[in-house]
Amino acid sequence: MEIKVLGTGCSKCKKLEAAVQEAVAKTGVAAQVTKVTDIQEIMSFGVMSTPALVIDGSVKSSGRVLSVNDVAALIEGAAN
């Protein structure tokens, strides 16, 4: 599973990245987590507000910080 956290480095982006790392550990799903800060790459996903969460190429959330449980639910849903 490929998970991308899209954001330019703001505090909300860092909070989402931490929640993603914790959710991956909690679910035990094998995932590669990457942080995308390049504005052109962020825009290529059609995201206009960050932070955003992309799982396997699909934008799951944009413009808000998800809780660890919310991220875990998205990861588990994508894994099934």
Order of alpha helices (4+ residues) and beta strands (2+ residues): beta-alpha-beta-alpha-beta-beta-alpha
